[in-house]
């Protein structure tokens, strides 16, 4: 499979975590990713960690994409951060609204990711390739599928170059979302986000938090394995590699792997897919 792939990491919270991530990254670089992205915390809580990880990835000779969250931000603070990222040599941004911390109103000068995209374009022209998020199974806070699609369209028309989806396990949901986007004349690449299944409890916890649907048959099979890690990983590899094959056959322009800062599950998938 020669399709472009990319990897997502999150800023490690401890020196041990940072060391483990460095090892995982080196193992994953053998797959020749198009870029590696680094996530961003609510209210800018991990901005320092994000930028530090981005610097390391650039120093390791890889393209790095910084997540860029705008909740609680001012135009001046965003302007400053964009200048810092440009000076670092970052060419790609993942522009997001960001998670609303508990009890937090819509503070700051940006209320939606589309506001951020438009501002980045106005301030920096074509200096950055701008990625936005897409939700084939609907954003958990959206009023309806149609409202969510319109919100996606607004982000795209504000100046996005491409989109990365939330992870999912239903290839039809992705294909339907792409078809509906094309109906609205949104012709940008929409890259599916892929979550390797290596831990049943972790997957359930993440999916409940972000609104990703785990089909009932997958949930029941995982529950049936109990604490049998080897069986969970073997089953997860079968399920997710089959999903990737379906997505590639459906014309996906690339695959974006949510690595969870580990290399094992993602490398197994890449190997299964013939990379």
Backbone as CSV, one residue per row, in Angstrom:
resi,resn,N_x,N_y,N_z,CA_x,CA_y,CA_z,C_x,C_y,C_z
1,UNK,0.849,-1.188,0.000,0.000,0.000,0.000,0.886,1.240,0.000
2,UNK,0.760,2.087,-1.027,1.628,3.262,-1.136,0.904,4.554,-0.734
3,UNK,-0.284,4.424,-0.191,-1.071,5.585,0.218,-0.324,6.392,1.292
4,UNK,-0.417,7.743,1.263,0.211,8.535,2.325,-0.381,8.189,3.694
5,UNK,0.484,8.127,4.693,0.005,7.927,6.069,0.594,9.018,6.958
6,UNK,-0.052,9.239,8.083,0.447,10.195,9.070,0.138,9.649,10.453
7,UNK,0.860,10.174,11.446,0.729,9.687,12.821,0.399,10.837,13.763
8,UNK,-0.413,10.532,14.781,-0.722,11.542,15.791,-0.164,11.124,17.146
9,UNK,0.439,12.095,17.837,0.962,11.894,19.183,0.344,12.939,20.113
10,UNK,0.454,12.707,21.426,0.060,13.739,22.378,1.274,14.105,23.224
11,UNK,1.324,15.323,23.775,2.502,15.732,24.552,2.642,14.879,25.819
12,UNK,3.771,14.237,26.011,3.949,13.417,27.218,3.992,14.297,28.465
13,UNK,3.508,13.737,29.576,3.417,14.510,30.827,4.604,14.285,31.761
14,UNK,5.402,13.261,31.502,6.531,12.944,32.385,7.794,12.714,31.547
15,UNK,8.974,12.830,32.168,10.222,12.528,31.449,10.251,11.090,30.914
16,UNK,9.672,10.159,31.705,9.619,8.747,31.251,8.747,8.631,29.995
17,UNK,7.618,9.342,30.025,6.726,9.336,28.868,7.398,9.921,27.638
18,UNK,8.189,10.970,27.850,8.908,11.597,26.733,9.930,10.635,26.136
19,UNK,10.627,9.893,27.003,11.610,8.920,26.518,10.943,7.805,25.720
20,UNK,9.817,7.305,26.244,9.090,6.232,25.543,8.583,6.712,24.186
21,UNK,8.115,7.968,24.145,7.609,8.508,22.885,8.727,8.651,21.858
22,UNK,9.908,9.041,22.307,11.036,9.158,21.360,11.338,7.806,20.712
23,UNK,11.309,6.756,21.512,11.563,5.409,20.979,10.456,5.025,19.994
24,UNK,9.191,5.265,20.378,8.058,4.924,19.507,8.137,5.680,18.182
25,UNK,8.490,6.962,18.258,8.578,7.763,17.025,9.620,7.200,16.077
26,UNK,10.790,6.865,16.607,11.845,6.337,15.744,11.391,5.055,15.044
27,UNK,10.646,4.214,15.768,10.143,2.976,15.159,9.116,3.286,14.063
28,UNK,8.295,4.295,14.296,7.245,4.642,13.332,7.790,5.383,12.112
29,UNK,8.894,6.109,12.285,9.460,6.852,11.151,9.867,5.924,10.007
30,UNK,10.131,4.670,10.318,10.489,3.712,9.262,9.374,3.569,8.228
31,UNK,8.135,3.951,8.626,6.991,3.875,7.702,6.900,5.094,6.781
32,UNK,7.837,6.019,6.934,7.902,7.217,6.077,6.576,8.008,6.060
33,UNK,6.170,8.501,7.238,4.922,9.264,7.292,5.039,10.592,6.532
34,UNK,3.912,11.042,6.013,3.859,12.349,5.353,4.096,13.463,6.380
35,UNK,3.545,13.273,7.577,3.772,14.197,8.685,3.357,13.519,9.984
36,UNK,3.758,14.140,11.104,3.332,13.690,12.427,2.684,14.869,13.129
37,UNK,1.504,14.670,13.701,0.816,15.755,14.383,0.912,15.581,15.896
38,UNK,0.789,16.694,16.604,0.842,16.684,18.065,-0.385,17.415,18.593
39,UNK,-1.106,16.774,19.510,-2.373,17.324,19.997,-2.154,18.458,20.993
40,UNK,-3.261,19.075,21.362,-3.271,20.338,22.110,-4.324,20.223,23.187
41,UNK,-4.057,20.688,24.382,-4.987,20.522,25.495,-6.040,21.600,25.574
42,UNK,-7.070,21.361,26.346,-8.167,22.306,26.535,-7.640,23.597,27.144
43,UNK,-8.127,24.732,26.593,-7.726,26.024,27.131,-6.240,26.294,27.010
44,UNK,-5.559,25.603,26.084,-4.123,25.812,25.906,-3.281,25.180,26.994
45,UNK,-3.862,24.236,27.755,-3.168,23.688,28.921,-1.885,22.957,28.566
46,UNK,-1.778,22.446,27.367,-0.545,21.736,26.993,0.161,22.402,25.825
47,UNK,-0.077,23.674,25.597,0.560,24.339,24.457,2.083,24.230,24.514
48,UNK,2.661,24.421,25.696,4.115,24.335,25.842,4.586,22.933,25.473
49,UNK,3.875,21.916,25.970,4.220,20.539,25.643,4.057,20.237,24.169
50,UNK,3.002,20.799,23.560,2.762,20.606,22.132,3.924,21.153,21.324
51,UNK,4.289,22.400,21.588,5.357,23.039,20.817,6.693,22.333,21.033
52,UNK,6.942,21.857,22.266,8.194,21.139,22.548,8.273,19.849,21.739
53,UNK,7.148,19.099,21.690,7.126,17.850,20.918,7.271,18.131,19.428
54,UNK,6.633,19.197,18.954,6.751,19.584,17.540,8.209,19.901,17.197
55,UNK,8.892,20.630,18.085,10.304,20.956,17.855,11.156,19.688,17.733
56,UNK,10.880,18.721,18.601,11.651,17.470,18.560,11.434,16.738,17.243
57,UNK,10.178,16.675,16.811,9.871,15.958,15.557,10.566,16.636,14.377
58,UNK,10.547,17.959,14.350,11.242,18.694,13.279,12.749,18.419,13.336
59,UNK,13.303,18.396,14.552,14.741,18.144,14.714,15.111,16.729,14.284
60,UNK,14.133,15.817,14.337,14.362,14.429,13.904,14.186,14.265,12.396
61,UNK,13.980,15.394,11.708,13.927,15.370,10.244,12.575,15.043,9.647
62,UNK,11.516,15.159,10.465,10.168,14.841,9.985,9.321,16.106,9.872
63,UNK,8.309,16.052,9.013,7.316,17.126,8.951,6.442,17.035,10.191
64,UNK,6.219,18.153,10.854,5.390,18.168,12.068,4.202,19.093,11.879
65,UNK,3.038,18.629,12.311,1.819,19.444,12.273,1.412,19.724,13.713
66,UNK,1.279,20.993,14.050,0.859,21.346,15.397,-0.653,21.500,15.452
67,UNK,-1.298,20.810,16.415,-2.695,21.117,16.689,-2.752,22.536,17.229
68,UNK,-3.809,23.243,16.863,-3.925,24.651,17.250,-5.358,24.898,17.689
69,UNK,-5.542,25.049,18.985,-6.872,25.203,19.569,-7.119,26.676,19.886
70,UNK,-8.361,27.152,19.701,-8.614,28.592,19.835,-9.526,28.975,20.993
71,UNK,-10.053,28.021,21.743,-10.936,28.356,22.866,-10.171,29.193,23.906
72,UNK,-10.741,30.334,24.264,-10.113,31.199,25.257,-8.985,32.056,24.718
73,UNK,-8.673,31.932,23.416,-7.546,32.672,22.837,-7.969,34.072,22.378
74,UNK,-6.994,34.954,22.304,-7.213,36.275,21.715,-6.505,36.323,20.366
75,UNK,-6.852,37.309,19.569,-6.191,37.443,18.268,-4.698,37.701,18.446
76,UNK,-4.352,38.461,19.465,-2.934,38.745,19.709,-2.175,37.483,20.100
77,UNK,-2.788,36.650,20.972,-2.098,35.424,21.399,-1.942,34.462,20.223
78,UNK,-2.964,34.362,19.388,-2.881,33.481,18.211,-1.826,34.004,17.236
79,UNK,-1.801,35.306,17.044,-0.814,35.928,16.148,0.611,35.591,16.614
80,UNK,0.821,35.682,17.919,2.123,35.372,18.522,2.518,33.915,18.302
81,UNK,1.541,33.020,18.537,1.818,31.588,18.394,2.077,31.212,16.938
82,UNK,1.353,31.829,16.022,1.590,31.559,14.597,3.002,31.973,14.193
83,UNK,3.448,33.135,14.711,4.807,33.598,14.406,5.837,32.626,14.969
84,UNK,5.569,32.107,16.172,6.493,31.152,16.789,6.574,29.863,15.975
85,UNK,5.411,29.358,15.558,5.377,28.130,14.768,6.074,28.319,13.418
86,UNK,5.838,29.458,12.794,6.477,29.726,11.502,7.996,29.777,11.667
87,UNK,8.461,30.424,12.750,9.898,30.518,13.010,10.509,29.139,13.258
88,UNK,9.710,28.221,13.844,10.182,26.858,14.091,10.304,26.047,12.808
89,UNK,9.621,26.481,11.763,9.638,25.740,10.501,8.414,24.865,10.285
90,UNK,7.365,25.089,11.088,6.122,24.326,10.924,5.402,24.789,9.665
91,UNK,4.950,23.831,8.859,4.258,24.160,7.611,2.792,23.718,7.620
92,UNK,2.410,22.989,8.663,1.070,22.389,8.681,0.445,22.574,10.056
93,UNK,-0.825,22.971,10.091,-1.567,23.156,11.338,-2.847,22.343,11.301
94,UNK,-3.265,21.842,12.455,-4.578,21.220,12.606,-5.408,22.210,13.435
95,UNK,-6.282,22.944,12.773,-7.021,24.040,13.411,-8.314,23.530,14.028
96,UNK,-8.448,23.731,15.341,-9.570,23.177,16.099,-10.179,24.240,17.011
97,UNK,-11.449,24.073,17.334,-12.029,24.908,18.374,-11.392,24.561,19.709
98,UNK,-11.285,23.286,19.979,-10.762,22.823,21.258,-11.892,22.432,22.182
99,UNK,-11.575,21.625,23.162,-12.587,21.177,24.131,-12.915,22.296,25.096
100,UNK,-14.189,22.395,25.432,-14.621,23.368,26.441,-14.394,22.788,27.829
101,UNK,-13.543,23.399,28.632,-13.388,22.905,30.006,-14.713,23.003,30.754
102,UNK,-14.890,22.148,31.737,-16.133,22.120,32.507,-16.443,23.495,33.108
103,UNK,-17.690,23.967,32.898,-18.121,25.241,33.455,-17.572,26.448,32.723
104,UNK,-17.003,26.216,31.539,-16.329,27.287,30.799,-17.255,27.847,29.735
105,UNK,-17.443,29.142,29.723,-18.248,29.776,28.673,-17.413,29.976,27.421
106,UNK,-18.016,30.563,26.410,-17.293,30.818,25.164,-16.455,32.087,25.317
107,UNK,-15.369,32.007,26.099,-14.495,33.152,26.281,-13.583,33.335,25.082
108,UNK,-12.788,34.418,25.108,-11.846,34.653,24.025,-12.516,35.250,22.804
109,UNK,-11.705,35.434,21.771,-12.182,36.105,20.554,-12.548,35.133,19.438
110,UNK,-12.435,33.833,19.698,-12.791,32.817,18.705,-13.832,31.886,19.302
111,UNK,-14.943,31.705,18.624,-15.979,30.807,19.137,-16.014,29.472,18.404
112,UNK,-15.538,29.462,17.156,-15.606,28.246,16.338,-14.281,28.043,15.604
113,UNK,-14.034,26.807,15.209,-12.822,26.518,14.438,-12.795,27.323,13.135
114,UNK,-13.970,27.573,12.555,-14.023,28.342,11.300,-13.478,29.755,11.501
115,UNK,-13.714,30.342,12.712,-13.161,31.671,13.011,-11.631,31.612,12.993
116,UNK,-11.088,30.538,13.570,-9.637,30.373,13.626,-9.052,30.176,12.231
117,UNK,-9.682,29.328,11.429,-9.203,29.071,10.062,-9.158,30.377,9.264
118,UNK,-10.246,31.144,9.334,-10.314,32.401,8.592,-9.220,33.371,9.057
119,UNK,-8.982,33.411,10.369,-7.974,34.323,10.913,-6.566,33.908,10.461
120,UNK,-6.268,32.603,10.519,-4.947,32.119,10.090,-4.704,32.468,8.627
121,UNK,-5.715,32.252,7.800,-5.581,32.573,6.373,-5.349,34.071,6.160
122,UNK,-6.132,34.900,6.878,-6.002,36.353,6.716,-4.629,36.845,7.176
123,UNK,-4.118,36.235,8.246,-2.857,36.685,8.835,-1.624,36.148,8.106
124,UNK,-1.701,34.917,7.620,-0.482,34.249,7.124,-0.564,33.815,5.657
125,UNK,-1.658,34.112,4.995,-1.775,33.720,3.592,-1.678,32.217,3.422
126,UNK,-0.752,31.802,2.554,-0.587,30.366,2.280,0.626,29.783,3.012
127,UNK,1.040,30.425,4.104,2.223,29.937,4.831,2.007,28.551,5.431
128,UNK,0.751,28.261,5.784,0.446,26.984,6.437,-0.567,26.172,5.640
129,UNK,-0.368,24.862,5.625,-1.391,23.929,5.164,-2.315,23.706,6.358
130,UNK,-3.603,24.018,6.203,-4.530,23.955,7.330,-5.425,22.724,7.231
131,UNK,-5.310,21.874,8.255,-6.197,20.711,8.404,-7.335,21.094,9.356
132,UNK,-8.512,20.549,9.124,-9.609,20.703,10.080,-10.159,19.323,10.429
133,UNK,-10.944,19.262,11.501,-11.516,17.987,11.942,-12.837,17.722,11.237
134,UNK,-13.130,16.435,11.023,-14.406,16.021,10.423,-14.965,14.865,11.254
135,UNK,-16.286,14.770,11.282,-16.948,13.787,12.159,-17.965,12.965,11.358
136,UNK,-17.527,11.841,10.769,-18.447,11.017,9.973,-19.668,10.542,10.752
137,UNK,-19.533,10.406,12.086,-20.663,9.946,12.907,-21.265,11.091,13.727
138,UNK,-20.939,12.328,13.365,-21.459,13.550,13.976,-20.687,13.946,15.231
139,UNK,-20.372,15.220,15.312,-19.722,15.772,16.511,-20.660,15.578,17.699
140,UNK,-20.132,15.153,18.854,-21.016,14.850,19.989,-21.851,16.039,20.469
141,UNK,-21.426,17.273,20.138,-22.193,18.441,20.573,-23.047,19.056,19.464
142,UNK,-23.067,18.411,18.296,-23.866,18.950,17.181,-25.352,18.690,17.401
143,UNK,-26.184,19.573,16.883,-27.648,19.431,17.032,-28.194,18.333,16.130
144,UNK,-27.585,18.169,14.956,-28.065,17.178,13.993,-26.949,16.891,12.996
145,UNK,-27.127,15.835,12.207,-26.146,15.510,11.176,-26.011,16.659,10.179
146,UNK,-27.139,17.241,9.796,-27.111,18.324,8.807,-26.409,19.559,9.374
147,UNK,-26.686,19.880,10.647,-26.018,21.027,11.272,-24.517,20.795,11.347
148,UNK,-24.136,19.561,11.645,-22.714,19.229,11.734,-22.046,19.352,10.372
149,UNK,-22.719,18.891,9.333,-22.191,18.985,7.978,-22.026,20.451,7.565
150,UNK,-22.985,21.282,7.924,-22.902,22.707,7.594,-21.749,23.372,8.347
151,UNK,-21.530,22.952,9.600,-20.407,23.493,10.365,-19.079,23.095,9.705
152,UNK,-19.010,21.865,9.216,-17.821,21.405,8.497,-17.623,22.251,7.233
153,UNK,-18.708,22.486,6.503,-18.632,23.285,5.274,-18.116,24.693,5.568
154,UNK,-18.557,25.272,6.681,-18.113,26.625,7.052,-16.610,26.643,7.300
155,UNK,-16.093,25.605,7.969,-14.649,25.520,8.216,-13.878,25.404,6.900
156,UNK,-14.388,24.570,6.017,-13.705,24.350,4.737,-13.675,25.643,3.932
157,UNK,-14.811,26.316,3.859,-14.897,27.548,3.060,-14.113,28.695,3.671
158,UNK,-13.806,28.568,4.970,-12.978,29.594,5.622,-11.518,29.499,5.183
159,UNK,-11.151,28.359,4.550,-9.795,28.256,4.019,-9.041,26.983,4.323
160,UNK,-9.741,25.910,4.730,-9.054,24.651,5.030,-8.541,23.985,3.753
161,UNK,-7.403,23.300,3.879,-6.813,22.571,2.744,-7.209,21.107,2.722
162,UNK,-7.384,20.520,3.919,-7.748,19.109,4.009,-8.365,18.858,5.374
163,UNK,-8.920,17.668,5.560,-9.591,17.324,6.816,-9.131,15.954,7.285
164,UNK,-9.125,15.787,8.609,-8.850,14.499,9.233,-10.069,14.147,10.068
165,UNK,-10.554,12.916,9.942,-11.774,12.553,10.669,-11.473,12.027,12.073
166,UNK,-12.489,12.130,12.912,-12.520,11.379,14.155,-12.443,9.886,13.778
167,UNK,-11.917,9.064,14.652,-11.874,7.639,14.313,-13.278,7.029,14.357
168,UNK,-13.428,5.931,13.660,-14.724,5.253,13.531,-14.428,3.815,13.125
169,UNK,-15.430,2.969,13.191,-15.248,1.565,12.797,-16.262,1.135,11.736
170,UNK,-16.933,2.093,11.131,-17.949,1.820,10.124,-17.556,2.540,8.833
171,UNK,-17.063,1.784,7.857,-16.594,2.390,6.608,-17.712,3.127,5.879
172,UNK,-18.954,2.638,6.013,-20.079,3.302,5.340,-20.291,4.717,5.861
173,UNK,-20.037,4.931,7.154,-20.199,6.271,7.733,-19.233,7.247,7.057
174,UNK,-18.011,6.797,6.816,-17.022,7.635,6.139,-17.454,7.931,4.699
175,UNK,-17.832,6.881,3.973,-18.215,7.066,2.567,-19.411,8.000,2.441
176,UNK,-20.370,7.850,3.336,-21.549,8.725,3.316,-21.142,10.180,3.588
177,UNK,-20.268,10.372,4.559,-19.830,11.726,4.890,-19.108,12.373,3.702
178,UNK,-18.242,11.617,3.040,-17.534,12.146,1.868,-18.525,12.497,0.764
179,UNK,-19.488,11.603,0.507,-20.502,11.869,-0.527,-21.280,13.149,-0.224
180,UNK,-21.660,13.312,1.047,-22.443,14.496,1.411,-21.597,15.765,1.343
181,UNK,-20.312,15.638,1.633,-19.412,16.787,1.499,-19.271,17.192,0.038
182,UNK,-19.146,16.196,-0.838,-19.034,16.501,-2.275,-20.330,17.150,-2.796
183,UNK,-21.457,16.736,-2.236,-22.746,17.343,-2.626,-22.755,18.843,-2.330
184,UNK,-22.013,19.244,-1.299,-21.904,20.658,-0.949,-20.708,21.329,-1.637
185,UNK,-20.153,20.633,-2.622,-19.015,21.144,-3.407,-17.759,21.347,-2.557
186,UNK,-17.596,20.511,-1.538,-16.390,20.538,-0.713,-15.451,19.471,-1.270
187,UNK,-14.467,19.887,-2.046,-13.674,18.889,-2.775,-12.286,18.679,-2.182
188,UNK,-12.102,19.026,-0.927,-10.798,18.838,-0.284,-10.600,17.365,0.113
189,UNK,-9.337,16.931,0.283,-9.104,15.562,0.764,-9.639,15.383,2.191
190,UNK,-10.374,14.296,2.421,-10.897,13.967,3.755,-10.248,12.648,4.169
191,UNK,-9.269,12.754,5.067,-8.455,11.590,5.450,-9.075,10.921,6.672
192,UNK,-9.350,9.626,6.598,-9.924,8.942,7.760,-8.916,8.773,8.894
193,UNK,-9.385,9.028,10.115,-8.574,8.781,11.300,-8.742,7.332,11.735
194,UNK,-7.640,6.679,12.051,-7.644,5.242,12.366,-7.162,5.022,13.797
195,UNK,-7.943,4.316,14.593,-7.562,3.990,15.971,-7.229,2.504,16.080
196,UNK,-5.962,2.150,16.263,-5.630,0.744,16.498,-6.318,0.256,17.780
197,UNK,-6.768,-0.991,17.789,-7.380,-1.558,18.999,-6.330,-2.424,19.691
198,UNK,-5.790,-1.904,20.804,-4.801,-2.673,21.559,-5.229,-2.884,23.004
199,UNK,-6.208,-2.107,23.455,-6.702,-2.213,24.829,-8.203,-1.986,24.831
200,UNK,-8.946,-2.942,25.352,-10.408,-2.839,25.381,-10.874,-1.682,26.260
201,UNK,-10.328,-1.573,27.469,-10.788,-0.542,28.419,-10.450,0.856,27.907
202,UNK,-9.259,0.999,27.326,-8.848,2.302,26.801,-9.754,2.735,25.649
203,UNK,-10.070,1.793,24.760,-10.933,2.111,23.626,-12.319,2.543,24.093
204,UNK,-12.893,1.816,25.048,-14.223,2.161,25.570,-14.199,3.559,26.193
205,UNK,-13.163,3.828,26.969,-13.071,5.113,27.666,-12.955,6.269,26.663
206,UNK,-12.096,6.123,25.684,-11.915,7.169,24.691,-13.168,7.373,23.847
207,UNK,-13.797,6.271,23.466,-14.962,6.360,22.595,-16.141,7.013,23.310
208,UNK,-16.313,6.678,24.578,-17.384,7.306,25.354,-17.154,8.807,25.476
209,UNK,-15.886,9.205,25.581,-15.561,10.621,25.762,-15.728,11.429,24.479
210,UNK,-15.409,10.825,23.339,-15.398,11.607,22.093,-16.581,11.331,21.178
211,UNK,-17.449,10.392,21.560,-18.642,10.146,20.759,-18.438,9.195,19.588
212,UNK,-17.274,8.525,19.521,-17.057,7.545,18.443,-17.853,6.280,18.752
213,UNK,-18.521,5.778,17.749,-19.395,4.614,17.919,-18.585,3.324,17.809
214,UNK,-18.688,2.475,18.813,-18.128,1.125,18.707,-19.289,0.194,18.375
215,UNK,-19.308,-0.402,17.180,-20.410,-1.300,16.846,-20.596,-2.379,17.919
216,UNK,-21.844,-2.750,18.150,-22.172,-3.661,19.251,-21.411,-4.979,19.159
217,UNK,-21.268,-5.509,17.950,-20.587,-6.794,17.805,-19.119,-6.689,18.212
218,UNK,-18.480,-5.534,17.931,-17.085,-5.339,18.340,-17.003,-5.209,19.861
219,UNK,-17.909,-4.434,20.436,-17.928,-4.242,21.886,-18.101,-5.578,22.617
220,UNK,-19.031,-6.409,22.124,-19.306,-7.693,22.775,-18.126,-8.655,22.651
221,UNK,-17.501,-8.658,21.477,-16.329,-9.527,21.294,-15.206,-9.105,22.243
222,UNK,-14.966,-7.798,22.330,-13.912,-7.298,23.216,-14.210,-7.650,24.670
223,UNK,-15.471,-7.487,25.079,-15.849,-7.833,26.450,-15.642,-9.323,26.705
224,UNK,-15.898,-10.129,25.685,-15.756,-11.576,25.814,-14.314,-12.026,26.018
225,UNK,-13.352,-11.214,25.568,-11.940,-11.574,25.741,-11.440,-11.300,27.158
226,UNK,-12.189,-10.522,27.920,-11.764,-10.218,29.296,-10.403,-9.548,29.325
227,UNK,-9.466,-10.152,30.067,-8.117,-9.586,30.194,-7.106,-10.253,29.259
228,UNK,-7.593,-10.983,28.273,-6.716,-11.693,27.339,-6.172,-10.696,26.304
229,UNK,-5.053,-10.060,26.649,-4.501,-8.983,25.817,-4.141,-9.483,24.415
230,UNK,-3.575,-10.665,24.319,-3.166,-11.195,23.006,-4.366,-11.351,22.081
231,UNK,-5.486,-11.873,22.625,-6.693,-12.048,21.808,-7.293,-10.703,21.410
232,UNK,-7.275,-9.745,22.335,-7.785,-8.401,22.026,-6.992,-7.796,20.873
233,UNK,-5.680,-7.921,20.940,-4.826,-7.314,19.901,-4.985,-8.024,18.558
234,UNK,-5.088,-9.338,18.578,-5.264,-10.092,17.327,-6.601,-9.740,16.681
235,UNK,-7.658,-9.697,17.486,-8.976,-9.324,16.986,-8.966,-7.883,16.478
236,UNK,-8.362,-6.984,17.257,-8.296,-5.577,16.853,-7.556,-5.393,15.541
237,UNK,-6.473,-6.135,15.366,-5.702,-6.057,14.122,-6.544,-6.502,12.935
238,UNK,-7.286,-7.587,13.099,-8.166,-8.065,12.016,-9.222,-7.015,11.659
239,UNK,-9.890,-6.488,12.690,-10.986,-5.540,12.473,-10.500,-4.254,11.807
240,UNK,-9.421,-3.686,12.351,-8.983,-2.374,11.872,-8.266,-2.478,10.523
241,UNK,-7.526,-3.559,10.278,-6.890,-3.702,8.964,-7.947,-3.887,7.879
242,UNK,-9.009,-4.621,8.193,-10.118,-4.777,7.242,-10.784,-3.424,6.975
243,UNK,-10.962,-2.636,8.023,-11.528,-1.294,7.859,-10.642,-0.450,6.939
244,UNK,-9.336,-0.488,7.164,-8.414,0.277,6.319,-8.500,-0.156,4.855
245,UNK,-8.591,-1.463,4.639,-8.711,-1.971,3.267,-9.985,-1.455,2.604
246,UNK,-11.085,-1.427,3.362,-12.338,-0.910,2.824,-12.218,0.579,2.484
247,UNK,-11.551,1.320,3.350,-11.402,2.763,3.135,-10.529,3.050,1.919
248,UNK,-9.447,2.293,1.787,-8.574,2.463,0.623,-9.349,2.144,-0.661
249,UNK,-10.131,1.056,-0.621,-10.937,0.677,-1.792,-11.981,1.738,-2.121
250,UNK,-12.446,2.458,-1.083,-13.454,3.504,-1.287,-12.839,4.818,-1.759
251,UNK,-11.506,4.866,-1.866,-10.855,6.060,-2.400,-10.298,7.011,-1.365
252,UNK,-10.106,6.555,-0.125,-9.531,7.432,0.901,-8.177,7.955,0.429
253,UNK,-7.915,9.266,0.638,-6.665,9.857,0.124,-5.453,9.608,1.010
254,UNK,-5.646,8.955,2.149,-4.562,8.666,3.078,-5.140,8.046,4.334
255,UNK,-4.298,7.718,5.297,-4.737,7.179,6.590,-3.965,7.904,7.691
256,UNK,-4.690,8.367,8.711,-4.088,9.095,9.830,-4.256,8.245,11.085
257,UNK,-3.143,7.785,11.653,-3.196,6.842,12.771,-3.080,7.563,14.117
258,UNK,-4.050,7.282,14.991,-3.994,7.770,16.365,-3.152,6.768,17.156
259,UNK,-1.888,7.087,17.350,-0.936,6.089,17.873,-1.032,5.887,19.378
260,UNK,-1.627,6.840,20.112,-1.636,6.806,21.582,-0.200,6.736,22.130
261,UNK,0.742,7.337,21.377,2.161,7.411,21.764,2.837,6.051,21.858
262,UNK,2.251,5.063,21.160,2.855,3.728,21.126,2.998,3.294,19.670
263,UNK,3.970,2.456,19.423,4.228,2.058,18.032,3.627,0.701,17.675
264,UNK,3.418,-0.172,18.659,3.100,-1.584,18.376,1.859,-1.758,17.504
265,UNK,0.728,-1.186,17.932,-0.520,-1.386,17.195,-0.478,-0.800,15.801
266,UNK,0.103,0.406,15.667,0.171,1.061,14.362,1.112,0.319,13.422
267,UNK,2.262,-0.117,13.937,3.209,-0.864,13.091,2.603,-2.184,12.614
268,UNK,1.854,-2.864,13.491,1.208,-4.126,13.095,0.222,-3.878,11.953
269,UNK,-0.525,-2.773,12.042,-1.472,-2.442,10.978,-0.742,-2.142,9.670
270,UNK,0.320,-1.332,9.750,1.066,-0.993,8.544,1.628,-2.255,7.874
271,UNK,2.132,-3.157,8.705,2.678,-4.415,8.188,1.573,-5.242,7.527
272,UNK,0.429,-5.346,8.172,-0.704,-6.105,7.619,-1.176,-5.502,6.290
273,UNK,-1.070,-4.177,6.194,-1.526,-3.485,4.984,-0.477,-3.487,3.879
274,UNK,0.672,-4.105,4.139,1.667,-4.287,3.091,2.582,-3.104,2.886
275,UNK,2.791,-2.305,3.932,3.700,-1.181,3.800,5.149,-1.629,4.044
